[in-house]
Every structure is written in C-alpha cells, then in structure tokens.
Amino acid sequence: MAGRRLCRTVAAALAVMWVCLWGSAEAVGGAKSRPKPQRRPPKKPAVTPIDGTPALNVDMQRMRGTWYLLNTASKCSFLTEYGTQVEPTLMTLTPPANPDRPISVSTKTRHNHQCWEILQEYLFSSTTRRLTLKGSRPAFDTHIMVGETDYTSYAILYYQRLGKITMKLYGRSVDNLSEPVLAKFEELAEKQGLSLAYLIPFPTYSTSASGPDASRTNLQRQNFKAFQGPARPQPQHVPSVFVCGL
C-alpha cells in the first residue's frame, strides 16, 4: 500500500512539474513571438506631376495682354463629357509694376447666352517662377506654371490642383496657331499622361470681349474666390471652363 501511495505521489508531482514547465515554455515562446512596436517611417513629401516639369524663366511683363484659349488637355470628367459644348474663352493678364503684388487675371467666356468675366489674382514667386491661385486653404491652391512661350504668338500653361494636371494652349490671336506649336502641345500633354483623347479644342468665333454682341450682352462679373474650396460649382451655374476649379 505504501508503495502504491508513493508511486501516486511521485506521478502527481511529475505531472504538476510538466504542466508548469509547459506553461513557462509557452510564456517564454509567446514573449519571443511578440513583434516589437516599430515607429512608422516619416512620410515623404508628395511629388506632384508639375514638380517634374521645368519652369520657364518667364518674364511676366511680356505676358501682359490678351490670350485666346485654343486647346486644353485635361482629365476633368465634365470637360471630357461635355467638351463639345465649350465656348470661346480669352484671358487678359495685367502684371503690376510692383512684382510683389498679385497679377490681375480677367477671363471672359460665354454661358447661358451671356458673357461672363471671371476675376482672379495670381501670386507670382520669383524663386520658383510659378504662380498660385489661392484656395480656401493651402490644400486647394491651384499652382500654375508657364511651360513654354514666345510671348508673341503662343503660351503653354500647366495648372495643378489636388495633384491633377490640366494644360492649356493660348494664342495671341485666333489665326496664327501653327502646326508645329500644336504638335508641341500634344507632345507635352502626352508626357503628362494626357493623350489625344483628353484634348479639347476651344472654338474661336466672336468671343465675349471682342465679338459683335459684346456691347449688347449682359456681362456677369464674378470674383472667382467664391468658387474655390472642396465643393465644385454646379455646371449650370458657372461656365464649363471653370467647373474643374481652374
């Protein structure tokens, strides 16, 4: 009897020791398998498409005057869907004598059988050679760059907002657009991922500023600041050229 009791006691002790050893091994193993918390690497500043395009050392005083919008390259959904409904558009730049002051920009176009004038102010940086149209907060700023121009016949401008690029081809008149200039615009647009399918030519017949109906058409003056911010203006309330926030 005593021997049996001894065996049972030894067996019970061994079982307890085995359970304890197993539990400690699990605990040690579990501790080793826990990943140590790691700090997240700092976010790299976003490289936007316009950053990869060299800015022209532009003379804004020579950009002064009227420019006719001849062609646009954009993935704006409204323009790609309603591109056949765009109206003649012209832009007038008035740089100030003081380079620290903003550049006055007047854009005239048609909408709902009326002429509209959209007034904007571009801030010019002599360091980056780029312009900025301020939004309701920095995230909604529009960054503008003159990519190429000869000042007398054509200018290619890049507009970037919320990481998306729109390109515009302007001419000093509606008659002197050469095939080489158009080919150059198409080539530069292709480099931004804007193929021929995203090119929207603008009509050039009698614009609001110079057409025969300018004197008898109600001119709708709007400060573009009302359209800046996250919300997009409704197409029926504003000319199509501004629906993309540019």
Secondary structure, 3 states (H helix, E strand, C coil): CHHHHHHHHHHHHHHHHHHHHHHHHHHHHHHHHCCCCCCCCCCCCCCCHHHHCCCCCCCCCCCCEEEEEEEEEECCHHHHHHHHHCCCEEEEEECCCCCCCCEEEEEEEEECCEEEEEEEEEEEECCCCEEEECCCCHHHCEEEEEEEECCCCEEEEEEEECCEEEEEEEECCCCCCCHHHHHHHHHHHHHCCCCHHHEEECCCCCCCCCCCCHHHCCEEEEEHHHHCCCCCCCHHHCCHHHCCCC
